[in-house]
Amino acid sequence: MNIPGARSSSQSGFIEWLLQRLTSVYVAGFAVYVAIVLLVCPPVDFEAWRGWFGSGFVRLGWALFVVLLLIHAWIGMRSVFMDYLHPLWLRLSVLVLTATGLLALGFWAAAILLRVAP
Amino acid sequence: MGNKNKRPIFLNLLRIRLPVTGVVSILHRVSGVLLVLLLPPALLLLDRSLADPDAFEACRRLMSTLPAKVLWFVALWLFVQHFLNGIRHLLLDLDICIDRECARRSAWLALAGSVLAVVAFGILR
């Protein structure tokens, strides 16, 4: 049977493996940036906090961070479930729940990022 | 025909001595799952802190309570542990520090580094 877009078994999982590593680099780098900002010049009040968060590049950085973090979380959770959840119905239900939850977090984060636009 | 294989076939977790590389490996998984579970409260905190000045102050008050502080430090340790061990895994993927001795030392380093980072943050803050 030929499934369009299906990968051969030798390639199966490679994209996920690679994405997990690529996303980790950005997520880790951005986390270090945020940690440095919060340690060196912690926002003293609401105005400062929102001002920093709402500025163009910071907001773009956060948007990328959210997307890549959710991809990273999805691949990680997926491999954990594939290792430990063996009944197919259970694995599928938990995967669907996780995907829904992560997607909801993504839309929530998007709403926050749009709201803080200057 | 008897089983000639003399390897033990029990799976008693108390009798299996996991090497430190195995400990940090499972820790990486556990911390990853826990960090995902911490995403909703983290996003809620972000949402409220950016809503208006009153909500910001409420977040600040909440974060100064003891349970919130404890949870924050646990989350910080989970993250730094996952972060350092993640770097370790990336290096291992590049065949760096792949021999057993070096892999063991880097596993201890990641563990010690995560504890140290949390202590340092507690003092600096």
gemmi code that builds the backbone of each chain (N, CA, C; Angstrom):
import gemmi

chains = {
    "A": [
        ("MET", (0.850, -1.198, 0.000), (0.000, 0.000, 0.000), (0.885, 1.247, 0.000)),
        ("ASN", (0.577, 2.177, -0.862), (1.347, 3.416, -0.904), (0.561, 4.557, -0.270)),
        ("ILE", (1.059, 5.034, 0.855), (0.406, 6.174, 1.490), (1.149, 7.426, 1.052)),
        ("PRO", (0.429, 8.389, 0.465), (1.124, 9.598, 0.018), (1.821, 10.281, 1.189)),
        ("GLY", (3.070, 10.663, 0.991), (3.807, 11.373, 2.027), (4.389, 10.473, 3.098)),
        ("ALA", (4.111, 9.174, 3.037), (4.646, 8.269, 4.046), (6.147, 8.096, 3.831)),
        ("ARG", (6.860, 7.935, 4.962), (8.308, 7.752, 4.869), (8.650, 6.277, 5.026)),
        ("SER", (9.724, 5.859, 4.391), (10.125, 4.463, 4.532), (10.579, 4.226, 5.964)),
        ("SER", (10.621, 2.959, 6.367), (10.876, 2.668, 7.776), (12.246, 3.173, 8.224)),
        ("SER", (13.215, 3.225, 7.285), (14.539, 3.696, 7.683), (14.517, 5.194, 7.975)),
        ("GLN", (13.529, 5.901, 7.424), (13.464, 7.339, 7.662), (12.441, 7.682, 8.730)),
        ("SER", (11.639, 6.707, 9.110), (10.555, 6.982, 10.035), (11.085, 7.546, 11.347)),
        ("GLY", (10.547, 8.682, 11.742), (10.978, 9.287, 12.991), (12.151, 10.225, 12.851)),
        ("PHE", (12.775, 10.271, 11.673), (13.959, 11.121, 11.519), (13.599, 12.600, 11.621)),
        ("ILE", (12.493, 12.990, 10.954), (12.076, 14.391, 10.995), (11.818, 14.815, 12.442)),
        ("GLU", (11.151, 13.940, 13.211), (10.868, 14.247, 14.610), (12.175, 14.400, 15.398)),
        ("TRP", (13.088, 13.472, 15.167), (14.390, 13.504, 15.850), (15.093, 14.824, 15.581)),
        ("LEU", (15.111, 15.200, 14.284), (15.803, 16.425, 13.890), (15.094, 17.659, 14.459)),
        ("LEU", (13.758, 17.695, 14.341), (12.990, 18.838, 14.849), (13.206, 19.012, 16.351)),
        ("GLN", (13.258, 17.891, 17.081), (13.447, 17.963, 18.526), (14.755, 18.675, 18.850)),
        ("ARG", (15.804, 18.404, 18.060), (17.103, 19.027, 18.307), (17.142, 20.487, 17.857)),
        ("LEU", (16.561, 20.758, 16.686), (16.568, 22.140, 16.184), (15.752, 23.059, 17.092)),
        ("THR", (14.544, 22.592, 17.496), (13.717, 23.427, 18.362), (14.412, 23.661, 19.706)),
        ("SER", (15.125, 22.640, 20.195), (15.769, 22.774, 21.511), (16.794, 23.899, 21.501)),
        ("VAL", (17.476, 24.081, 20.361), (18.515, 25.114, 20.295), (17.885, 26.507, 20.467)),
        ("TYR", (16.791, 26.786, 19.741), (16.164, 28.108, 19.867), (15.570, 28.293, 21.265)),
        ("VAL", (14.829, 27.277, 21.731), (14.164, 27.377, 23.037), (15.198, 27.643, 24.134)),
        ("ALA", (16.320, 26.912, 24.079), (17.367, 27.083, 25.096), (17.985, 28.475, 24.992)),
        ("GLY", (18.284, 28.909, 23.764), (18.893, 30.220, 23.568), (17.988, 31.344, 24.047)),
        ("PHE", (16.715, 31.269, 23.698), (15.776, 32.322, 24.103), (15.582, 32.318, 25.618)),
        ("ALA", (15.577, 31.126, 26.217), (15.434, 31.032, 27.676), (16.605, 31.732, 28.367)),
        ("VAL", (17.811, 31.561, 27.821), (18.980, 32.228, 28.392), (18.829, 33.743, 28.260)),
        ("TYR", (18.357, 34.193, 27.094), (18.146, 35.630, 26.871), (17.159, 36.205, 27.892)),
        ("VAL", (16.010, 35.514, 28.067), (14.997, 35.994, 29.020), (15.561, 35.997, 30.442)),
        ("ALA", (16.304, 34.931, 30.791), (16.887, 34.851, 32.137), (17.836, 36.014, 32.382)),
        ("ILE", (18.655, 36.363, 31.368), (19.602, 37.471, 31.523), (18.843, 38.790, 31.691)),
        ("VAL", (17.815, 39.012, 30.856), (17.025, 40.244, 30.958), (16.415, 40.362, 32.355)),
        ("LEU", (15.812, 39.250, 32.839), (15.133, 39.298, 34.136), (16.114, 39.463, 35.293)),
        ("LEU", (17.353, 38.970, 35.136), (18.333, 39.088, 36.209), (19.030, 40.449, 36.191)),
        ("VAL", (19.364, 40.928, 34.983), (20.132, 42.171, 34.878), (19.239, 43.400, 35.087)),
        ("CYS", (18.116, 43.437, 34.377), (17.215, 44.582, 34.568), (15.784, 44.091, 34.744)),
        ("PRO", (15.474, 43.576, 35.929), (14.123, 43.072, 36.169), (13.108, 44.211, 36.056)),
        ("PRO", (11.991, 43.983, 35.335), (10.972, 45.039, 35.200), (10.396, 45.380, 36.575)),
        ("VAL", (10.470, 46.695, 36.900), (10.106, 47.101, 38.259), (8.606, 47.161, 38.480)),
        ("ASP", (7.853, 47.524, 37.422), (6.401, 47.622, 37.583), (5.699, 47.132, 36.322)),
        ("PHE", (4.374, 47.251, 36.350), (3.558, 46.763, 35.238), (3.951, 47.425, 33.916)),
        ("GLU", (4.140, 48.759, 33.958), (4.459, 49.491, 32.724), (5.756, 48.973, 32.097)),
        ("ALA", (6.775, 48.786, 32.935), (8.070, 48.319, 32.443), (7.956, 46.906, 31.875)),
        ("TRP", (7.231, 46.059, 32.595), (7.052, 44.662, 32.187), (6.339, 44.573, 30.850)),
        ("ARG", (5.219, 45.318, 30.748), (4.447, 45.279, 29.511), (5.198, 45.971, 28.372)),
        ("GLY", (5.937, 47.021, 28.743), (6.717, 47.739, 27.738), (7.759, 46.834, 27.099)),
        ("TRP", (8.470, 46.088, 27.959), (9.487, 45.171, 27.424), (8.836, 44.077, 26.590)),
        ("PHE", (7.782, 43.485, 27.158), (7.131, 42.357, 26.504), (6.487, 42.759, 25.185)),
        ("GLY", (5.971, 44.006, 25.129), (5.214, 44.426, 23.963), (6.072, 44.920, 22.805)),
        ("SER", (7.374, 45.178, 23.063), (8.204, 45.718, 21.984), (8.385, 44.678, 20.879)),
        ("GLY", (8.476, 45.189, 19.648), (8.432, 44.352, 18.446), (9.248, 43.079, 18.458)),
        ("PHE", (10.569, 43.226, 18.621), (11.424, 42.051, 18.489), (11.245, 41.062, 19.638)),
        ("VAL", (10.989, 41.606, 20.833), (10.773, 40.729, 21.981), (9.520, 39.875, 21.748)),
        ("ARG", (8.475, 40.541, 21.229), (7.216, 39.838, 20.977), (7.399, 38.780, 19.888)),
        ("LEU", (8.163, 39.132, 18.858), (8.458, 38.174, 17.789), (9.235, 36.985, 18.356)),
        ("GLY", (10.206, 37.308, 19.230), (10.992, 36.257, 19.875), (10.118, 35.319, 20.686)),
        ("TRP", (9.163, 35.897, 21.424), (8.248, 35.082, 22.229), (7.348, 34.228, 21.339)),
        ("ALA", (6.866, 34.823, 20.231), (5.980, 34.079, 19.330), (6.704, 32.849, 18.787)),
        ("LEU", (7.940, 33.039, 18.323), (8.741, 31.911, 17.829), (8.971, 30.894, 18.941)),
        ("PHE", (9.286, 31.421, 20.127), (9.546, 30.563, 21.287), (8.353, 29.653, 21.566)),
        ("VAL", (7.148, 30.251, 21.572), (5.940, 29.477, 21.875), (5.740, 28.356, 20.846)),
        ("VAL", (5.828, 28.711, 19.565), (5.613, 27.714, 18.503), (6.629, 26.574, 18.613)),
        ("LEU", (7.917, 26.934, 18.736), (8.965, 25.912, 18.762), (8.894, 25.086, 20.043)),
        ("LEU", (8.550, 25.748, 21.166), (8.416, 25.022, 22.430), (7.287, 23.991, 22.345)),
        ("LEU", (6.168, 24.390, 21.712), (5.030, 23.464, 21.612), (5.374, 22.273, 20.708)),
        ("ILE", (6.131, 22.524, 19.630), (6.581, 21.410, 18.774), (7.477, 20.474, 19.594)),
        ("HIS", (8.413, 21.090, 20.352), (9.333, 20.320, 21.192), (8.566, 19.475, 22.210)),
        ("ALA", (7.569, 20.113, 22.846), (6.765, 19.415, 23.858), (5.977, 18.268, 23.214)),
        ("TRP", (5.431, 18.519, 22.041), (4.639, 17.502, 21.359), (5.497, 16.263, 21.019)),
        ("ILE", (6.662, 16.485, 20.436), (7.515, 15.345, 20.061), (7.972, 14.591, 21.307)),
        ("GLY", (8.292, 15.350, 22.368), (8.728, 14.713, 23.609), (7.626, 13.864, 24.227)),
        ("MET", (6.428, 14.430, 24.349), (5.307, 13.695, 24.948), (4.965, 12.485, 24.079)),
        ("ARG", (5.004, 12.691, 22.778), (4.693, 11.631, 21.832), (5.643, 10.435, 22.032)),
        ("SER", (6.938, 10.709, 22.182), (7.848, 9.570, 22.331), (7.661, 8.885, 23.681)),
        ("VAL", (7.317, 9.674, 24.718), (7.052, 9.054, 26.019), (5.828, 8.130, 25.928)),
        ("PHE", (4.749, 8.621, 25.303), (3.533, 7.807, 25.173), (3.783, 6.568, 24.324)),
        ("MET", (4.571, 6.735, 23.258), (4.839, 5.584, 22.386), (5.639, 4.515, 23.127)),
        ("ASP", (6.425, 4.944, 24.119), (7.219, 3.966, 24.872), (6.406, 3.263, 25.951)),
        ("TYR", (5.496, 4.001, 26.596), (4.866, 3.438, 27.797), (3.396, 3.089, 27.641)),
        ("LEU", (2.701, 3.695, 26.676), (1.274, 3.389, 26.528), (1.099, 2.397, 25.381)),
        ("HIS", (0.790, 1.156, 25.715), (0.747, 0.144, 24.669), (-0.620, -0.126, 24.066)),
        ("PRO", (-1.713, -0.151, 24.864), (-3.005, -0.349, 24.192), (-3.250, 0.807, 23.219)),
        ("LEU", (-3.557, 0.479, 21.979), (-3.657, 1.507, 20.956), (-4.709, 2.560, 21.283)),
        ("TRP", (-5.869, 2.101, 21.801), (-6.948, 3.050, 22.097), (-6.501, 4.071, 23.145)),
        ("LEU", (-5.724, 3.585, 24.139), (-5.250, 4.470, 25.206), (-4.238, 5.472, 24.655)),
        ("ARG", (-3.286, 4.953, 23.860), (-2.258, 5.821, 23.297), (-2.889, 6.904, 22.425)),
        ("LEU", (-3.832, 6.494, 21.581), (-4.469, 7.462, 20.683), (-5.245, 8.514, 21.459)),
        ("SER", (-6.016, 8.073, 22.479), (-6.802, 9.042, 23.246), (-5.893, 10.052, 23.932)),
        ("VAL", (-4.813, 9.550, 24.555), (-3.912, 10.454, 25.264), (-3.211, 11.390, 24.282)),
        ("LEU", (-2.852, 10.876, 23.109), (-2.214, 11.724, 22.094), (-3.165, 12.825, 21.625)),
        ("VAL", (-4.433, 12.461, 21.411), (-5.411, 13.462, 20.965), (-5.616, 14.521, 22.041)),
        ("LEU", (-5.727, 14.071, 23.310), (-5.883, 15.014, 24.423), (-4.686, 15.953, 24.508)),
        ("THR", (-3.479, 15.395, 24.391), (-2.261, 16.202, 24.483), (-2.198, 17.223, 23.347)),
        ("ALA", (-2.491, 16.755, 22.132), (-2.453, 17.661, 20.978), (-3.451, 18.797, 21.167)),
        ("THR", (-4.656, 18.457, 21.641), (-5.676, 19.481, 21.872), (-5.201, 20.484, 22.917)),
        ("GLY", (-4.650, 19.962, 24.005), (-4.175, 20.824, 25.077), (-3.066, 21.753, 24.609)),
        ("LEU", (-2.083, 21.203, 23.879), (-0.962, 22.027, 23.401), (-1.448, 23.077, 22.407)),
        ("LEU", (-2.386, 22.683, 21.546), (-2.942, 23.620, 20.574), (-3.662, 24.766, 21.292)),
        ("ALA", (-4.430, 24.404, 22.338), (-5.147, 25.411, 23.111), (-4.156, 26.382, 23.761)),
        ("LEU", (-3.049, 25.851, 24.304), (-2.027, 26.705, 24.906), (-1.454, 27.657, 23.859)),
        ("GLY", (-1.270, 27.140, 22.639), (-0.736, 27.959, 21.559), (-1.661, 29.121, 21.218)),
        ("PHE", (-2.962, 28.845, 21.121), (-3.923, 29.912, 20.799), (-4.007, 30.919, 21.940)),
        ("TRP", (-3.941, 30.420, 23.161), (-3.964, 31.292, 24.336), (-2.751, 32.232, 24.293)),
        ("ALA", (-1.579, 31.658, 24.042), (-0.356, 32.467, 23.964), (-0.465, 33.492, 22.839)),
        ("ALA", (-1.047, 33.085, 21.708), (-1.218, 34.010, 20.585), (-2.112, 35.180, 20.995)),
        ("ALA", (-3.193, 34.866, 21.741), (-4.104, 35.918, 22.195), (-3.376, 36.905, 23.100)),
        ("ILE", (-2.521, 36.380, 23.997), (-1.754, 37.261, 24.894), (-0.825, 38.157, 24.073)),
        ("LEU", (-0.124, 37.541, 23.116), (0.850, 38.292, 22.322), (0.170, 39.372, 21.479)),
        ("LEU", (-1.052, 39.093, 20.991), (-1.768, 40.107, 20.205), (-2.279, 41.222, 21.104)),
        ("ARG", (-2.675, 40.852, 22.330), (-3.237, 41.828, 23.264), (-2.197, 42.849, 23.709)),
        ("VAL", (-0.937, 42.405, 23.881), (0.090, 43.322, 24.389), (0.706, 44.170, 23.281)),
        ("ALA", (0.160, 44.067, 22.054), (0.687, 44.891, 20.966), (0.594, 46.362, 21.350)),
        ("PRO", (1.657, 47.142, 21.099), (1.644, 48.541, 21.503), (0.598, 49.353, 20.724)),
    ],
    "B": [
        ("MET", (15.704, -28.534, 27.581), (16.871, -27.670, 27.486), (16.746, -26.526, 28.496)),
        ("GLY", (17.715, -26.433, 29.388), (17.661, -25.378, 30.399), (18.161, -24.058, 29.855)),
        ("ASN", (17.853, -23.048, 30.589), (18.305, -21.729, 30.180), (19.754, -21.545, 30.618)),
        ("LYS", (20.666, -21.422, 29.636), (22.089, -21.304, 29.968), (22.452, -19.859, 30.315)),
        ("ASN", (21.539, -18.973, 30.022), (21.806, -17.563, 30.280), (21.744, -17.293, 31.786)),
        ("LYS", (22.886, -16.863, 32.364), (22.945, -16.671, 33.811), (22.542, -15.262, 34.235)),
        ("ARG", (22.149, -14.427, 33.274), (21.784, -13.056, 33.656), (20.519, -13.084, 34.505)),
        ("PRO", (20.445, -12.227, 35.516), (19.244, -12.213, 36.347), (18.042, -11.744, 35.525)),
        ("ILE", (16.879, -12.319, 35.796), (15.714, -11.950, 35.013), (14.688, -11.179, 35.856)),
        ("PHE", (15.089, -10.740, 37.057), (14.156, -9.968, 37.870), (14.139, -8.519, 37.396)),
        ("LEU", (13.068, -7.826, 37.728), (13.041, -6.399, 37.436), (12.723, -5.659, 38.733)),
        ("ASN", (13.542, -5.935, 39.749), (13.361, -5.274, 41.028), (14.130, -3.960, 40.999)),
        ("LEU", (13.378, -2.859, 40.980), (14.020, -1.559, 40.816), (15.005, -1.249, 41.939)),
        ("LEU", (14.773, -1.878, 43.120), (15.668, -1.607, 44.244), (16.999, -2.361, 44.094)),
        ("ARG", (16.990, -3.417, 43.283), (18.223, -4.209, 43.132), (18.989, -3.855, 41.862)),
        ("ILE", (18.370, -3.051, 41.003), (19.083, -2.629, 39.800), (19.831, -1.349, 40.135)),
        ("ARG", (21.154, -1.371, 39.971), (21.912, -0.149, 40.236), (22.067, 0.604, 38.920)),
        ("LEU", (21.299, 1.659, 38.814), (21.325, 2.431, 37.582), (22.545, 3.344, 37.574)),
        ("PRO", (23.368, 3.316, 36.518), (24.505, 4.257, 36.460), (24.004, 5.686, 36.325)),
        ("VAL", (24.865, 6.639, 36.684), (24.435, 8.047, 36.713), (23.932, 8.513, 35.342)),
        ("THR", (24.508, 7.952, 34.277), (24.049, 8.323, 32.943), (22.583, 7.905, 32.748)),
        ("GLY", (22.220, 6.751, 33.337), (20.831, 6.294, 33.268), (19.918, 7.172, 34.107)),
        ("VAL", (20.453, 7.608, 35.259), (19.649, 8.469, 36.139), (19.306, 9.776, 35.444)),
        ("VAL", (20.310, 10.431, 34.832), (20.020, 11.712, 34.188), (19.160, 11.514, 32.941)),
        ("SER", (19.279, 10.334, 32.320), (18.468, 10.063, 31.138), (16.986, 10.002, 31.503)),
        ("ILE", (16.659, 9.254, 32.568), (15.251, 9.158, 32.979), (14.780, 10.484, 33.554)),
        ("LEU", (15.722, 11.193, 34.227), (15.393, 12.508, 34.789), (15.028, 13.497, 33.683)),
        ("HIS", (15.699, 13.360, 32.542), (15.424, 14.248, 31.412), (13.978, 14.059, 30.942)),
        ("ARG", (13.550, 12.816, 30.899), (12.176, 12.501, 30.502), (11.180, 13.017, 31.523)),
        ("VAL", (11.441, 12.673, 32.794), (10.506, 13.063, 33.850), (10.384, 14.585, 33.909)),
        ("SER", (11.542, 15.273, 33.858), (11.485, 16.735, 33.946), (10.773, 17.311, 32.729)),
        ("GLY", (10.953, 16.689, 31.564), (10.272, 17.162, 30.364), (8.765, 17.087, 30.505)),
        ("VAL", (8.281, 15.945, 30.979), (6.834, 15.765, 31.150), (6.302, 16.755, 32.191)),
        ("LEU", (7.038, 16.891, 33.318), (6.576, 17.809, 34.369), (6.563, 19.255, 33.881)),
        ("LEU", (7.566, 19.615, 33.072), (7.604, 20.985, 32.553), (6.415, 21.255, 31.638)),
        ("VAL", (6.002, 20.246, 30.865), (4.815, 20.416, 30.018), (3.586, 20.638, 30.897)),
        ("LEU", (3.504, 19.878, 32.016), (2.367, 20.049, 32.921), (2.379, 21.427, 33.586)),
        ("LEU", (3.561, 22.034, 33.689), (3.661, 23.362, 34.306), (3.356, 24.481, 33.320)),
        ("LEU", (3.198, 24.144, 32.036), (2.929, 25.189, 31.031), (1.623, 25.955, 31.294)),
        ("PRO", (0.493, 25.272, 31.569), (-0.746, 26.034, 31.795), (-0.652, 27.040, 32.943)),
        ("PRO", (-0.158, 26.651, 34.157), (-0.037, 27.670, 35.202), (0.932, 28.782, 34.820)),
        ("ALA", (2.011, 28.445, 34.085), (2.969, 29.477, 33.672), (2.306, 30.472, 32.725)),
        ("LEU", (1.518, 29.960, 31.798), (0.848, 30.834, 30.831), (-0.210, 31.684, 31.519)),
        ("LEU", (-0.880, 31.095, 32.516), (-1.880, 31.847, 33.278), (-1.214, 33.020, 33.991)),
        ("LEU", (-0.044, 32.757, 34.585), (0.701, 33.799, 35.283), (1.114, 34.903, 34.307)),
        ("LEU", (1.567, 34.496, 33.126), (1.967, 35.459, 32.098), (0.768, 36.301, 31.672)),
        ("ASP", (-0.355, 35.636, 31.437), (-1.591, 36.298, 31.020), (-1.993, 37.360, 32.048)),
        ("ARG", (-2.069, 36.974, 33.332), (-2.513, 37.901, 34.369), (-1.522, 39.039, 34.563)),
        ("SER", (-0.216, 38.722, 34.550), (0.787, 39.755, 34.822), (0.812, 40.811, 33.731)),
        ("LEU", (0.310, 40.465, 32.534), (0.302, 41.429, 31.435), (-1.060, 42.075, 31.244)),
        ("ALA", (-2.035, 41.726, 32.121), (-3.403, 42.214, 31.910), (-3.548, 43.684, 32.310)),
        ("ASP", (-3.331, 44.003, 33.580), (-3.422, 45.392, 34.061), (-2.605, 45.521, 35.349)),
        ("PRO", (-2.348, 46.744, 35.802), (-1.475, 46.928, 36.977), (-1.945, 46.166, 38.218)),
        ("ASP", (-3.257, 46.107, 38.447), (-3.766, 45.395, 39.632), (-3.457, 43.910, 39.557)),
        ("ALA", (-3.711, 43.329, 38.379), (-3.425, 41.905, 38.192), (-1.931, 41.637, 38.328)),
        ("PHE", (-1.109, 42.586, 37.842), (0.348, 42.455, 37.965), (0.754, 42.382, 39.432)),
        ("GLU", (0.171, 43.305, 40.232), (0.482, 43.311, 41.668), (-0.001, 42.027, 42.338)),
        ("ALA", (-1.171, 41.528, 41.897), (-1.704, 40.282, 42.457), (-0.741, 39.126, 42.166)),
        ("CYS", (-0.183, 39.109, 40.949), (0.804, 38.076, 40.580), (2.033, 38.180, 41.472)),
        ("ARG", (2.476, 39.441, 41.688), (3.670, 39.645, 42.505), (3.432, 39.162, 43.939)),
        ("ARG", (2.216, 39.467, 44.458), (1.886, 39.011, 45.814), (1.849, 37.491, 45.873)),
        ("LEU", (1.217, 36.900, 44.834), (1.113, 35.441, 44.790), (2.493, 34.802, 44.783)),
        ("MET", (3.405, 35.367, 43.986), (4.728, 34.778, 43.845), (5.586, 34.948, 45.097)),
        ("SER", (5.136, 35.831, 46.028), (5.925, 36.001, 47.252), (5.426, 35.084, 48.362)),
        ("THR", (4.370, 34.290, 48.082), (3.912, 33.333, 49.089), (4.812, 32.099, 49.067)),
        ("LEU", (4.854, 31.395, 50.187), (5.772, 30.255, 50.306), (5.488, 29.130, 49.293)),
        ("PRO", (4.220, 28.672, 49.166), (3.977, 27.580, 48.201), (4.398, 27.941, 46.772)),
        ("ALA", (4.119, 29.210, 46.384), (4.488, 29.637, 45.031), (5.998, 29.644, 44.867)),
        ("LYS", (6.712, 30.086, 45.928), (8.175, 30.117, 45.862), (8.741, 28.714, 45.722)),
        ("VAL", (8.191, 27.782, 46.516), (8.662, 26.393, 46.456), (8.447, 25.832, 45.054)),
        ("LEU", (7.231, 26.046, 44.528), (6.910, 25.548, 43.192), (7.827, 26.182, 42.143)),
        ("TRP", (8.113, 27.474, 42.313), (8.967, 28.195, 41.381), (10.378, 27.605, 41.372)),
        ("PHE", (10.900, 27.299, 42.587), (12.252, 26.747, 42.640), (12.302, 25.325, 42.086)),
        ("VAL", (11.237, 24.550, 42.316), (11.164, 23.204, 41.737), (11.148, 23.309, 40.205)),
        ("ALA", (10.315, 24.240, 39.703), (10.221, 24.429, 38.253), (11.565, 24.868, 37.675)),
        ("LEU", (12.232, 25.764, 38.411), (13.540, 26.249, 37.956), (14.541, 25.095, 37.879)),
        ("TRP", (14.544, 24.245, 38.919), (15.470, 23.120, 38.910), (15.155, 22.167, 37.754)),
        ("LEU", (13.861, 21.880, 37.575), (13.452, 20.999, 36.471), (13.946, 21.559, 35.140)),
        ("PHE", (13.760, 22.882, 34.966), (14.146, 23.475, 33.697), (15.664, 23.426, 33.492)),
        ("VAL", (16.425, 23.855, 34.498), (17.882, 23.897, 34.341), (18.436, 22.485, 34.127)),
        ("GLN", (17.866, 21.534, 34.844), (18.278, 20.140, 34.676), (18.023, 19.672, 33.250)),
        ("HIS", (16.829, 19.965, 32.740), (16.458, 19.570, 31.374), (17.345, 20.296, 30.359)),
        ("PHE", (17.624, 21.559, 30.647), (18.454, 22.407, 29.783), (19.884, 21.854, 29.683)),
        ("LEU", (20.526, 21.640, 30.852), (21.913, 21.167, 30.851), (22.021, 19.764, 30.252)),
        ("ASN", (21.086, 18.900, 30.611), (21.140, 17.555, 30.072), (20.824, 17.548, 28.576)),
        ("GLY", (20.002, 18.520, 28.149), (19.710, 18.657, 26.727), (20.967, 19.015, 25.947)),
        ("ILE", (21.753, 19.955, 26.492), (23.025, 20.326, 25.855), (23.932, 19.104, 25.792)),
        ("ARG", (23.919, 18.325, 26.882), (24.720, 17.111, 26.931), (24.295, 16.147, 25.817)),
        ("HIS", (23.004, 16.005, 25.635), (22.516, 15.105, 24.579), (22.883, 15.608, 23.190)),
        ("LEU", (22.818, 16.936, 22.999), (23.198, 17.494, 21.696), (24.664, 17.200, 21.408)),
        ("LEU", (25.515, 17.339, 22.441), (26.943, 17.054, 22.253), (27.163, 15.577, 21.963)),
        ("LEU", (26.421, 14.714, 22.678), (26.547, 13.273, 22.435), (26.146, 12.944, 20.993)),
        ("ASP", (25.107, 13.644, 20.490), (24.683, 13.423, 19.103), (25.785, 13.780, 18.124)),
        ("LEU", (26.624, 14.749, 18.518), (27.732, 15.167, 17.655), (28.992, 14.340, 17.925)),
        ("ASP", (28.808, 13.229, 18.659), (29.930, 12.331, 18.996), (30.944, 12.990, 19.916)),
        ("ILE", (30.520, 14.040, 20.617), (31.416, 14.684, 21.570), (31.162, 14.074, 22.950)),
        ("CYS", (32.224, 13.708, 23.637), (32.116, 13.146, 24.989), (31.314, 11.839, 24.974)),
        ("ILE", (31.587, 10.998, 23.983), (30.784, 9.807, 23.780), (31.325, 8.611, 24.589)),
        ("ASP", (32.607, 8.652, 25.004), (33.135, 7.492, 25.744), (32.584, 7.469, 27.162)),
        ("ARG", (32.615, 6.290, 27.769), (31.869, 6.076, 29.013), (32.300, 7.012, 30.136)),
        ("GLU", (33.629, 7.172, 30.287), (34.118, 8.006, 31.385), (33.631, 9.449, 31.247)),
        ("CYS", (33.781, 9.981, 30.030), (33.398, 11.376, 29.795), (31.883, 11.540, 29.945)),
        ("ALA", (31.125, 10.560, 29.438), (29.658, 10.636, 29.533), (29.218, 10.635, 30.991)),
        ("ARG", (29.939, 9.841, 31.807), (29.609, 9.812, 33.238), (29.918, 11.141, 33.903)),
        ("ARG", (31.100, 11.662, 33.581), (31.488, 12.936, 34.195), (30.517, 14.049, 33.787)),
        ("SER", (30.126, 14.072, 32.510), (29.208, 15.134, 32.065), (27.829, 14.956, 32.693)),
        ("ALA", (27.447, 13.706, 32.977), (26.153, 13.479, 33.643), (26.181, 14.072, 35.055)),
        ("TRP", (27.298, 13.817, 35.788), (27.449, 14.408, 37.121), (27.474, 15.930, 37.035)),
        ("LEU", (28.164, 16.429, 36.007), (28.284, 17.874, 35.816), (26.908, 18.511, 35.612)),
        ("ALA", (26.062, 17.854, 34.780), (24.722, 18.388, 34.520), (23.895, 18.397, 35.806)),
        ("LEU", (24.011, 17.325, 36.583), (23.270, 17.241, 37.850), (23.723, 18.328, 38.816)),
        ("ALA", (25.057, 18.394, 39.006), (25.609, 19.372, 39.943), (25.303, 20.784, 39.475)),
        ("GLY", (25.422, 21.013, 38.162), (25.176, 22.339, 37.607), (23.753, 22.811, 37.860)),
        ("SER", (22.789, 21.890, 37.747), (21.391, 22.283, 37.941), (21.141, 22.687, 39.387)),
        ("VAL", (21.731, 21.936, 40.332), (21.569, 22.277, 41.753), (22.240, 23.617, 42.047)),
        ("LEU", (23.445, 23.768, 41.511), (24.223, 24.989, 41.720), (23.484, 26.218, 41.186)),
        ("ALA", (22.878, 26.070, 39.996), (22.166, 27.189, 39.376), (21.000, 27.641, 40.251)),
        ("VAL", (20.276, 26.672, 40.823), (19.133, 27.015, 41.672), (19.611, 27.732, 42.931)),
        ("VAL", (20.699, 27.218, 43.537), (21.248, 27.853, 44.744), (21.713, 29.270, 44.413)),
        ("ALA", (22.442, 29.405, 43.293), (22.952, 30.717, 42.887), (21.796, 31.681, 42.669)),
        ("PHE", (20.728, 31.213, 42.035), (19.586, 32.082, 41.791), (18.934, 32.511, 43.102)),
        ("GLY", (18.852, 31.555, 44.045), (18.272, 31.866, 45.342), (19.046, 32.942, 46.077)),
        ("ILE", (20.384, 32.935, 45.915), (21.223, 33.922, 46.594), (21.183, 35.269, 45.867)),
        ("LEU", (21.286, 35.222, 44.530), (21.338, 36.458, 43.725), (20.056, 37.267, 43.807)),
        ("ARG", (18.946, 36.580, 43.865), (17.647, 37.230, 43.702), (17.356, 38.247, 44.803)),
    ],
}
model = gemmi.Model(1)
for chain_id, residues in chains.items():
    chain = gemmi.Chain(chain_id)
    for i, (resn, *xyz) in enumerate(residues, 1):
        res = gemmi.Residue()
        res.name, res.seqid = resn, gemmi.SeqId(i, " ")
        for name, pos in zip(("N", "CA", "C"), xyz):
            atom = gemmi.Atom()
            atom.name, atom.element = name, gemmi.Element(name[0])
            atom.pos, atom.b_iso = gemmi.Position(*pos), 0.0
            res.add_atom(atom)
        chain.add_residue(res)
    model.add_chain(chain)
structure = gemmi.Structure()
structure.add_model(model)
structure.setup_entities()
